[in-house]
Each structure stands twice: as structure tokens, then as C-alpha cells.
Amino acid sequence: MAPLKHLEMENSIIDACFRDFCASHGILTVEDFLLHDLYELAAFAEREANADRLKEGITVMLSLIEVKCRPLLNGMELLEDLQRNKHTLSSGDNGADSLLQGGLREGQLTELVGPSSSGKTQFCMQASASVAEKQDGRVFYIDTGNSFCARRIAQFICGSSDAAALRKRVLSRISCHTVYDIYTMFDTLQGLEVALRSQVQMNVNEYRLRLLVVDSISSLITPILGGSGSQGRALMVALGYLLKKLAHEHNIAVLVTNHTVGAGESGKTKPALGETWKSIPHVRLMLSRDHRNSNCTISILKHTSMPSGKTVRTITRKDNQQCL
């Protein structure tokens, strides 16, 4: 991300004095600022003679970052994105692929929302197996809840005369990375971005990365949204921006999961993470399951080229081959 000096033209309070204060705490860029403990930074600001101005600078920085990282959704950008020759990747489920007119779209961020035990992780693993097996692509799987299971992924791999060799080959294309906090998440994604850029420079095309999975995004973000401060919201927007940037620049399909929360006294549920996050994904899907008969329902909450409300049902089978 940009050096702090680049924000001075946006607001004069980000002046040399404020930047020197930040630099004394190892903050030289916007990224450094986001990854720093801002409560600690504010406490250090209190000890300075110009404490009020420094604390105002911290608040202004958060506001500027949130505005700059918010995804642009005007009609021209949506049209340009739609007209790009991007492929769809099969999710491994016929119902979901039919609903999405082919599957998960490269270059876009797709969010899968659902309550606990609705099948979100199962969907992510099935999509990973499908991309690695049928489309010879690599999968970068970020597991935030210790739910990744290679054995379950292997169940989605089609059998053949040499099934063991096929499973080994497919699983070798799926790399799992365990992440338990948002700061490690930024480090992981930035490391991925560096690796992808080096591959582009070296013209490495064999088994390119085609799918990035984050299961789940909400378990990383929810803990930092508490309180009245805006740091958590700014980190959330910056994370969404980085995921969309990776999707767009490297033509990757990004799939993230989110849980649901209660929506008042009506008993209904809604996606977690609030209105600020709502604008970030290109596609939002709601997944629900009737545990009495294993019926799974997938509905479109938001899509760049299809109306919301469209729904498809699938029936999960005991062998997990078509289970969401």
C-alpha cells in the first residue's frame, strides 16, 4: 500500500509532524498503519504535546482508508467487468452451477452465507476438488476454523482405474493454510500476491492458481468489529479490497464463507458483518439445509448479472458426492 505521505493531499492533518510520529512507531505506509495496534498508538499520542492533533490524525486516517478501499460499483465498471472474457469454474455441484450459469466466476469474489452446519465448508471442499481435478488448477485454501479435511476432499474426486494416483495428484494441487487472526491473514495474502507476481514475471502457467478459498471470513472479522472504534471496520474493508484485487489482477475465483445472525424479533436471519461488508462481494449466496431430509437450498442474494431471489434445491447423498 501507499506511503503515508500520499494521503497528505487528501487531508492536511496527515502532515510531516503526524508522519514523523507514526514513523517513530515503525509506521511508514498505510499497510503498517492498519496492522498496528491503534489503541496503543493513541495511548502514545496522549503523551505528546500535540496529542489532540495526533489523535485526530489517527481518526482521519481510518476514514480515508475506508473510503479509498471501498469497492467501486458504478454501472460502467460493472459493464466492463462483465464484458471481460472470464471463465466460470464448476463448483462440483450441478445445482449450484446451474444457478450461477456455469459456476464460480474467475475475477470475482463470491460469498457463501449460511448458518452453522448448513454445509458451507462442504461446499468449499467440493469446489476445491472440482477445480483441482477437472480444471487442472491450483487451489489456495485458507482455513480459519480448523475444518479442512483432506479425506473429505478425496471423497469428491471421481474414481478411475488408478483412483489412488488421481487423488494424490489432485490433492497435491490444493494447499491449505491455517490462519486464526486478521493480521496473519494480511501476511498470508500479501505473500500470495508476491508469489503470483513472480510467476507472472517468470511466465509460469502450469497449474496456475484458479481458486482462493477463505473458510470462514467472518471468524476473522467478527472479533475486531466490537467497540465504538473504526479500526475493525477499516481492516475489514481493506481485507475485502485485497481479496478483490487478487481476484481481478490474477483472474482468480475467490470464495469466502460468512455466518448468519438474528435480524430482530422476527426470528429471521441475515448475513453477518453488517452493511459495510455487504457492498464488497460481487456475488452473495445464501445456503440453508433442512436436516430432516438433507435438502439444501441455495439462493442468490446479490449478483452482478442476475436477479436476486433465484433459488435451486439439491438433495445431499450419503456418499457426499453431491452433498453441499
Backbone hydrogen bonds, N-H to C=O, Kabsch-Sander energy under -0.5 kcal/mol:
donor,donor_aa,acceptor,acceptor_aa,energy
4,L,28,L,-1.7
6,H,3,P,-1.4
7,L,4,L,-2.1
8,E,5,K,-1.6
10,E,7,L,-0.9
11,N,7,L,-1.4
14,I,11,N,-1.9
15,D,13,I,-1.9
19,R,15,D,-2.6
20,D,16,A,-2.5
21,F,17,C,-1.9
22,C,18,F,-2.3
23,A,19,R,-2.9
24,S,20,D,-1.8
25,H,22,C,-1.7
26,G,23,A,-2.0
27,I,22,C,-2.5
28,L,26,G,-0.7
30,V,2,A,-2.6
33,F,29,T,-2.0
34,L,30,V,-2.3
35,L,31,E,-2.0
36,H,32,D,-0.8
36,H,33,F,-0.7
38,L,36,H,-1.0
41,L,37,D,-2.0
42,A,38,L,-2.5
43,A,39,Y,-1.7
44,F,40,E,-2.0
45,A,41,L,-2.0
46,E,42,A,-1.6
47,R,43,A,-0.6
47,R,44,F,-1.0
48,E,45,A,-1.7
51,A,48,E,-1.1
54,L,50,N,-2.1
55,K,51,A,-2.6
56,E,52,D,-2.1
57,G,53,R,-2.0
58,I,54,L,-1.8
59,T,55,K,-1.9
60,V,56,E,-2.6
61,M,57,G,-2.5
62,L,58,I,-1.9
63,S,59,T,-1.9
64,L,60,V,-2.7
65,I,61,M,-2.4
66,E,62,L,-2.1
67,V,63,S,-2.0
68,K,64,L,-2.6
69,C,65,I,-2.4
70,R,66,E,-0.9
78,L,74,N,-2.0
79,L,75,G,-2.4
80,E,76,M,-2.5
81,D,77,E,-2.4
82,L,78,L,-2.2
83,Q,79,L,-2.0
84,R,80,E,-0.8
84,R,81,D,-0.6
86,K,84,R,-2.1
89,L,104,L,-3.5
94,N,92,G,-0.5
97,D,93,D,-2.4
98,S,94,N,-2.1
99,L,95,G,-2.3
100,L,96,A,-2.1
101,Q,98,S,-1.1
102,G,97,D,-3.5
104,L,89,L,-2.5
106,E,87,H,-2.9
107,G,252,I,-1.2
108,Q,105,R,-1.4
110,T,108,Q,-0.6
110,T,254,V,-3.4
111,E,283,V,-3.2
112,L,256,V,-3.1
113,V,111,E,-0.6
113,V,285,L,-3.6
114,G,258,N,-1.8
118,S,115,P,-1.5
123,F,119,G,-2.2
123,F,324,L,-0.9
124,C,120,K,-2.2
125,M,121,T,-2.5
126,Q,122,Q,-2.3
127,A,123,F,-2.6
128,S,124,C,-2.1
129,A,125,M,-2.3
130,S,126,Q,-2.2
131,V,127,A,-2.5
132,A,128,S,-2.3
133,E,129,A,-2.2
134,K,130,S,-2.5
135,Q,130,S,-0.7
135,Q,131,V,-1.0
137,G,131,V,-2.0
138,R,208,R,-2.3
139,V,173,R,-2.6
140,F,211,L,-2.5
141,Y,139,V,-0.7
141,Y,175,S,-3.1
142,I,140,F,-0.6
142,I,213,V,-3.2
143,D,141,Y,-0.7
143,D,177,H,-2.3
144,T,142,I,-0.6
144,T,215,D,-2.3
145,G,215,D,-0.7
153,I,149,C,-1.8
154,A,150,A,-2.4
155,Q,151,R,-1.0
156,F,153,I,-1.7
157,I,154,A,-1.1
163,A,160,S,-1.0
166,L,162,D,-2.0
167,R,163,A,-2.6
168,K,164,A,-2.1
169,R,165,A,-2.3
170,V,166,L,-2.7
171,L,167,R,-2.8
172,S,168,K,-1.5
173,R,170,V,-1.5
174,I,171,L,-1.3
175,S,139,V,-2.7
175,S,173,R,-0.6
176,C,174,I,-0.5
177,H,141,Y,-2.9
179,V,143,D,-2.1
185,M,181,D,-1.6
186,F,182,I,-2.1
187,D,183,Y,-1.9
188,T,184,T,-2.6
189,L,185,M,-2.6
190,Q,186,F,-2.5
191,G,187,D,-2.1
192,L,188,T,-2.0
193,E,189,L,-2.5
194,V,190,Q,-2.0
195,A,191,G,-2.1
196,L,192,L,-2.6
197,R,193,E,-2.3
198,S,194,V,-2.1
199,Q,195,A,-1.8
200,V,196,L,-1.9
201,Q,197,R,-2.2
202,M,198,S,-1.8
203,N,200,V,-0.9
204,V,199,Q,-2.7
205,N,203,N,-0.7
208,R,205,N,-1.0
210,R,138,R,-2.4
211,L,138,R,-1.5
212,L,253,A,-2.7
213,V,140,F,-2.5
214,V,255,L,-2.6
215,D,142,I,-2.6
217,I,214,V,-0.6
217,I,257,T,-2.1
218,S,257,T,-1.1
220,L,217,I,-0.8
221,I,217,I,-1.6
222,T,218,S,-2.6
224,I,221,I,-1.6
225,L,221,I,-0.5
225,L,222,T,-1.4
234,A,230,S,-2.2
235,L,231,Q,-2.6
236,M,232,G,-2.3
237,V,233,R,-2.4
238,A,234,A,-2.4
239,L,235,L,-2.3
240,G,236,M,-2.3
241,Y,237,V,-2.5
242,L,238,A,-2.2
243,L,239,L,-2.3
244,K,240,G,-2.2
245,K,241,Y,-2.2
246,L,242,L,-2.3
247,A,243,L,-2.2
248,H,244,K,-2.7
249,E,245,K,-2.8
250,H,246,L,-1.8
251,N,247,A,-0.6
252,I,247,A,-1.3
253,A,210,R,-2.6
254,V,108,Q,-2.5
254,V,252,I,-0.5
255,L,212,L,-3.0
255,L,253,A,-0.5
256,V,110,T,-2.5
257,T,214,V,-1.8
258,N,112,L,-2.3
261,V,270,K,-2.8
263,A,268,K,-2.7
266,S,263,A,-0.5
267,G,264,G,-0.9
270,K,261,V,-2.5
272,A,259,H,-2.4
277,W,273,L,-0.8
278,K,274,G,-1.2
279,S,275,E,-0.8
279,S,276,T,-0.6
280,I,277,W,-2.3
282,H,109,L,-1.7
283,V,109,L,-1.9
284,R,302,K,-2.4
285,L,111,E,-2.9
286,M,299,S,-2.8
287,L,113,V,-3.5
287,L,285,L,-0.5
288,S,297,T,-2.2
290,D,295,N,-2.8
291,H,289,R,-0.8
293,N,290,D,-1.0
294,S,290,D,-1.7
295,N,290,D,-0.8
296,C,314,T,-3.0
297,T,288,S,-2.7
298,I,312,V,-2.6
299,S,286,M,-2.4
300,I,310,K,-2.3
301,L,284,R,-2.8
301,L,299,S,-0.6
302,K,284,R,-1.6
309,G,300,I,-3.5
310,K,307,P,-0.7
312,V,298,I,-2.2
314,T,296,C,-2.5
316,T,294,S,-2.0
316,T,314,T,-0.6
320,N,317,R,-1.9
